[in-house]
Each structure stands twice: as C-alpha cells, then as structure tokens.
C-alpha cells in the first residue's frame, strides 16, 4: 500500500465532510485523515495518487499534492 498526501483548501467542517465523502469512494482506500488546520489530507491504501487528486478536485476545492510530487509508480 502507499500513502498519498494532498494539500486541500478546507475552510470549515462542511468542506471537510465534502472532501471526506468524495475520497471515501476511492478504490483501495484503507484510511483517510483530514487535518483542517493544515489543509492536509492523508490517504492510505492501494490507491492511485492521480485518482485521489481527481476526487479531491471534484469537490470544487483547490487541491494539489503536498509540496513534493508523488514518486513514480
């Protein structure tokens, strides 16, 4: 499994719930942690980083990989 860390603009609990709901649908997800203060979303499991990012962006939030890009597969 791998860990994907995203930087997502989360302003409130509503935003956080929206992001969690969307990311919970990612195939292979084992755990999901959202740190609203840092805007840090950590996804663990047998997931595709691009799919995780796409799901996060689907919520309408500004999302990107946490400062460093993910390692190649």
C-alpha positions, 0 to 999 in steps of 0.5 A: 500500500502507499500513502498519498498526501494532498494539500486541500483548501478546507475552510470549515467542517462542511468542506471537510465532510465534502472532501471526506465523502468524495475520497471515501469512494476511492478504490483501495482506500484503507484510511483517510485523515483530514487535518483542517488546520493544515489543509492536509489530507492523508490517504492510505491504501492501494490507491492511485495518487492521480485518482485521489487528486481527481476526487479531491478536485471534484469537490470544487476545492483547490487541491494539489499534492503536498509540496513534493510530487508523488514518486513514480509508480 
